[in-house]
């Protein structure tokens, strides 16, 4: 069993994107099948168009963002749920003054992230 408070988990700034931070809430060493991660993209921040080799299930915790998923552009906000299949290009651009925060659950497999383009937030 694992129990901890979210503020006890260290946050790291990612080298990819602008003002993107990640916490590994539950990692591969702690759970056999899925990892739970929390991302925060600060107001005005973004994550460029990229692909991942694993699928993503996401729950928006706070804020709003414009997200490109494949050939679609959608706006999401608190309490929206997303599924992003493995290999599908996607990007994030915050909308408004609030930080954009979401939980991201992924299978415990190696995730090969590939940048498609640095500035395609449509």
Secondary structure, DSSP 8 states (H G I E B T S, - for coil): -----GGGS--EE-SSSEEEEEEEEE-TTT-SSEEEEEEEEEEEEEEEEEE-SS-EEEEEEESEEEEEETTEEEEEETT-EEEE-TT--EEEEEESSS-EEEEEEEESS----EEEETT---
